[in-house]
Every structure is written in C-alpha cells, then in structure tokens.
Amino acid sequence: MKEIFSKEKWKYVFYCISHPSDGFYEVRHRERGSVAIAWVIVFLFGVSYTVNRLCASFIVSDVNPRNVNTVQEISGVLALFVLLSISNWSVTCLMNGEGRLKDIMTIIGYSFMPCVCLYIPATIFSQFVADNEQVFYKLIMWIATGYTIIIMLVGIMIVHNYTLGKTLLTIVLTFFALLVILFVIMMIYSLISQVITFFYSIYLELYFR
C-alpha cells in the first residue's frame, strides 16, 4: 500500500508519459515501474470513462445514461486491461520480446494517464458548449485517446526492444490473440453452463420422483 501512495512513484508516471522512451526503458531495466499504480490508473480510467458516458452533454453524446451500468463499465475496462496484457505477453514470448508480464501491465496502465487527466475536464466542458462548438470537446477526447495510443506503442517498442515495424505487427497479433482468448473463455463458459444445466436437470428429475 505504501508503494501506491508514494509521491515519487506517481511523479514517475508523469515522467513516463512526458518522456516515454527513457521512462519505459527504466521500467524494464531498472525496476522503476509499479504494477499496483498501473492498476489504480486503469481503475481511474474506468471511472472517468463511465462518468463521461453518464454525464457528457446530449449535444456531444448520444449515449442514454439509463443504459450505462457503472459496475459493468468499470469491470469491462479492468478485464480488457488484463486480457490485453496477457495477449501481448503471449504473442511477444513467441517473437523474442524482452518484456515481462509485469512490465507490459505497467506500460499499458501508465499509458491511460492522459485519458484519466482529460476525460473528466472534457465531460465538464461538454456542459457549456453549443452545438457548433462540440468540435472542441471532440478535440480534447482525440488528444487524450491519441496520446494514450502513442505512449502505449512507444512503451511496447521499448520494453520488448522491437523496431517500429515489428511493434505494429505485434499490436495486430495481440488483438488477434485477444479475440482467441475471448473465444476460448466463451467456449469454456458455455460448456460449464451446459454441464451445470445437465446436472441440475438430473437433480430435478430425481427430486420429483
């Protein structure tokens, strides 16, 4: 817990997003990252993303707040974080990547910091924009999302010691691996559900006889 509230650790997060090459190099080779803080940042991103979907003005968003489930939204962000980390780790293990799973999780978590910093201000700003000014709201959201993607791309390239081309190929394969993992999880879930239903039907049959 002390690590999560360490001032130096949090200052290093902002160093990483402002100097991603140097920052993520030290995450990999000098153990300067924190998986715990990465988890906190991803959780904060889930909160800020959910708040944006719930509270953004109808001028800039067509999402119905009644259809937004806060727990599901945040849980989905956390689950995606885990699956994305595992997918990248599994792919890079086969492609001679140098990054460990904790390094990958740290990099992906830290990369969401621009979104954490800008989504809530953008949501507040959306309450004051007119219809012809919504481009400024979208610009803030694009900057946050685009910068997050760039930082993540640089981080993966640095931690695995890849070229840009190999990093882009890794990203594509990571998303393919993510789909495969989701498919396997759904298959296992479906199989378990069928087994439970089968034994429950046997139980009901025996019970009523």
C-alpha angles and dihedrals in degrees: 000000000000089000092056093055095041111128092209093053092052092046087054090056089061090045089056094051092047096041103024097165096053095033097052092042088061091045088060102036105027102034093238096141129090124216089194092058090045088057091049091050092050090049090050089049089052090052094047091046091051093046089051092052091046101042109025112120118264087239092069101025134050094191115124106227090211089066093053115099108197096203093047093047095052093040089051092053092050092047091049090051091054095044093047091051094048092045093052092045093050092049096045092049086065093044099052094258115173097209122105123219092257090052091051092048091048093051095046091046094048090048091066092063095096089056091048090051097045109030096072094046088048090051091051091046090052090066091065104041126103123222094266091049100056090101088077091056091049090048091057091049092047092050092050094046095041094049090048091054092047093049091048091049092050091045094053090047093051099042094049095037092235133153118245092257093051090046092055090048089050091052091053092048090046091059090046090052089048091056091048092051091049090050092051091048091051091048092050091046091050092048093049091048091052092048091050091048091049095052091043091054089050090050092051091047093052093041096055093044 
